Amino acid sequence: MIRYISTRGPGEPKSFLDVMLAGLAPDGGLYIPDTWPELDRDLLARLSGTPYTSVAAAVMEPFIGSALKPGVLGKVLGQAYETGAFDHSAIAPLVQIGPNAWLLELFHGPTLSFKDYALQFMGRLFDHILEESGEKLTIIGATSGDTGSAAIEALRHCKNINTFILHPRDRTSEVQRRQMTTVDAPNVFNIAVEGTFDDCQALVKAMLADPKLQGDLRLSAVNSINWARIMAQMVYYTFAAVALGAPDRGVSFSVPTGNFGNVYAGWGVRRIGLPIQQLTIGSNRNDILTRFFETGEMRIDKVMPSLSPSMDIQISSNFERYLCDLMRRDHKKLNAAMSAFKTSKSFDVDATMLQQARGEFAAERTTDPETLQMMRECYEHTGILIDPHTAVGLHATLQSQQDPTIPVVTLACAHPSKFPDAVEQATGIRPELPARLADLLDRPEYVTVMPNDLQKLTNFIRSEARQT
Ligand SMILES: *Cc1c(COP(=O)(O)O)cnc(C)c1O
């Protein structure tokens, strides 16, 4: 059965549930499976045309093993994906936009971004586990916009969880902010930090690495450092790939990414046996990943605001997971790279590793004017409005060398109405929010503004977390 180890050193391997409840490993590393399972080819061949939940069960079972009692996974998947939280019966529909090109629409969940796909599942699973064990949990998270609302929406009804979400003040779109701050629940706390997303993420990491706080509040995280999110995101890649002919035919994906979480899930799907041909990383002007693939050096630059704010990131946390495998699980080497990254804001890999990495990913970048142009062109050629993140992904698809005989899927990571200003600027059309969110701009907001100060934040969380 699969167990989980930290990227920073194997230690005592953990079960899926321990890893999901913990979020970050105690040594500051990220959890990865001790070995990658291989999905059976016949099983994959049978998945085409089956419901999203069947694909999910097939992908998740090997990663969960006996950590859940029989029947629980199926029940939780049903609650997450088949009780109306998603407004499309396919859950993740493929829409054709060119001769061999598709968009995978990942915005049919309650907060209109792909993050709902993992978090709706995790919320139900947390609820189930905590109900059984009678424990309480404090979830803390940093968001550049979409994680926060997806987490709040998934956890607001979990009475055994207090949720604290940090967002960089004034750096998320109004719709993104309001999807978080208009939730009026006694167990949900929105904190606007005077800083960047990376500052927020560093605060969360520091709190998770504080054993005292961890023990007192039972802290956990639901951003993409949590393995359960990566696992749940592997499902829609598989769902799309089998729909387009896998395992008999290869499929390529292009993914707008910042924290490397979403595209890492695509890489994971390749590891478990899906014929993923090309995986293309789409960066905006915050192009640390693209520069890495060009130079072999990961070097932090200043975070610049862009039209795709959910990717305004200079520290791609999940890259550490990939790096660990790229370094053939040489934990010492990995630790050296991570501490260099922390102290001198940079690390590099040798030529062999760079060559391997380039064989596994293509990496492109998209400027704001190119993002606008892509949204406009997509609308002109297909009649489809796309959001600026999707535009970065689509631009990356067109920039990178694609084999025309292989279907290529661009992940449509958010609904255009989450970013109405950019969409209107590009196309002249202001996309409307879906009916269930129509009054979002009129609802009252609940938010606490705080400086970028670990001590003040810790005090706040300690005093607000309702301990029972
Ligand atoms: C979160 C988010 C991203 C970036 O996802 P990663 O996990 O960092 O790869 C891209 N687009 C949208 C719309 C998002 O919400």
The ligand as an SDF file (V2000), in Angstrom:
LIG
                    3D

 15 15  0  0  0  0  0  0  0  0999 V2000
   -4.9680   28.8270   -8.7500 C   0  0  0  0  0  0  0  0  0  0  0  0
   -5.1310   29.2230  -10.1490 C   0  0  0  0  0  0  0  0  0  0  0  0
   -4.0930   29.0580  -11.0570 C   0  0  0  0  0  0  0  0  0  0  0  0
   -2.7400   28.5240  -10.6740 C   0  0  0  0  0  0  0  0  0  0  0  0
   -2.8240   27.2150  -10.1980 O   0  0  0  0  0  0  0  0  0  0  0  0
   -1.5330   26.4520   -9.6760 P   0  0  0  0  0  0  0  0  0  0  0  0
   -2.0030   25.4350   -8.7200 O   0  0  0  0  0  0  0  0  0  0  0  0
   -0.6810   27.4890   -9.0840 O   0  0  0  0  0  0  0  0  0  0  0  0
   -0.9180   25.8170  -10.8310 O   0  0  0  0  0  0  0  0  0  0  0  0
   -4.3420   29.3930  -12.3860 C   0  0  0  0  0  0  0  0  0  0  0  0
   -5.5270   29.8790  -12.7800 N   0  0  0  0  0  0  0  0  0  0  0  0
   -6.5540   30.0570  -11.9220 C   0  0  0  0  0  0  0  0  0  0  0  0
   -7.8370   30.6040  -12.4200 C   0  0  0  0  0  0  0  0  0  0  0  0
   -6.3860   29.7340  -10.5890 C   0  0  0  0  0  0  0  0  0  0  0  0
   -7.4120   29.9040   -9.7350 O   0  0  0  0  0  0  0  0  0  0  0  0
  1  2  1  0
  2  3  1  0
  2 14  2  0
  3  4  1  0
  3 10  2  0
  4  5  1  0
  5  6  1  0
  6  7  2  0
  6  8  1  0
  6  9  1  0
 10 11  1  0
 11 12  2  0
 12 13  1  0
 12 14  1  0
 14 15  1  0
M  END
$$$$
